[in-house]
Amino acid sequence: MNMKKIRINGHSHLLPYPEQIPAFMREKEIFWVDKERRFMLQKGWKRPVTDSSFFLNEKLEWMERNNIDHAVVLNLSQLYGNALTYDIMKDALRFQNDFNAQIQAEHSKKFTCGFVVQPAFVRGALWEIERCVEELGLKVLCLPTHYMDTTGTWKVIFDEVNDPIFELADKYKLAIEIHPYDGNKMIKLEDKNWRFHLIWMLAQCGDAYHFYTINGYQERYPNIRTCFAHGGQLAQMSLGRRIQGFDGRPDLFDEKVHPRKAVGHKNIYFDTLVHDTDAFKLMVERQGSDQILMGLDDPYPLGEMESDKQSSYPGKLLDLTLERGIINQTQYDQIWNENVLNWVHGEDVESKEALISKIKSSAD
């Protein structure tokens, strides 16, 4: 397959237009967008819509302008469903998944879409996985690093109570995206200067990676391929400390797997969104470039967006790593497409070739 000129973004987001959001979402203050498309809102919370490419038509224009051929659309972090009652959570997540499925069905040349489940209700999560895979044709399962269980306790997603979810994901050979959110609800610190996005989200990713690896998920579930958002940045930095802790206090890690065994594993991926070349270099040296895929996190302001102030544009970091010799041209091309395809489709060569054919046909 000739994939070098095809660019696939493995970490993108999309908002429904205000009129697409069901009335109950606003009435119950779960999530909505104002009519002027200036804010996304929840009860006691609002965030500015910082770029028009949050929405479908504008997103397509943005992708065309930035030479992005295809994107993996993840669920919105605001719709993980933490702390919602079962019935409300089920309806809210079902709306998100149906919306993403419609985007994929109507624009399959441009988008592969993810779906989300709430692990606090394992049986319901299993039903929703079956529905999304069997009926909607989705194959990227989006999960939070942490969630609130029915007792109000925060747990890491890789807790043994969720084994049935991963067993079913393994059966369906799903790609899994692990993404942080709700740190301000978990950690008793003042929500100030965006600390939960700038610092604690990275810690959440590192914590989730810690439990994924010491519980040996990469070997227990060999058919799933898991990507940690934002480069799993503290997962890279903390490896030496985790190894020393594992070796120095074996009494705390009974029947656990040594952290070294997961490093560079073929089924563990990280996206490129680490914001500087030194962090990227560590990720390449530690995990190998084959395990890194393009992630722009567009159109959020912590993603790679056009910015005169930062002299930035989508894909700038990878361009800099190529210029500085951290990666070569072959690795660069693989990160932009082949690695994303390997994460989403695994060893299913037929599915990869079918998607490439669709993308090429849209360009003709």
Secondary structure, DSSP 8 states (H G I E B T S, - for coil): ---TT--EEEEE-----GGGS-HHHHHTTS-EE-TTS-EEEETTEEEE---GGGSHHHHHHHHHHTT--EEEE---GGGS-TT--HHHHHHHHHHHHHHHHHHHHH-TTTEEEEEE--TTSHHHHHHHHHIIIIIT---EEEEESEEE-TTS-EEESS-GGGHHHHHHHHHHT-EEEEE---HHHHS-S---TTHIIIIIHHHHHHHHHHHHHHTTHHHHSTT-EEEEGGGGHHHHHTHHHHHHHHHH-GGGSTT---GGGGTT-TTEEEES--SSHHHHHHHHHHH-GGGEE----BTSTTSS--BTTTTB-TTHHHHHHHHTTSS-HHHHHIIIIIHHHHHHHTT-HHHHHHHHHHHHHHH-
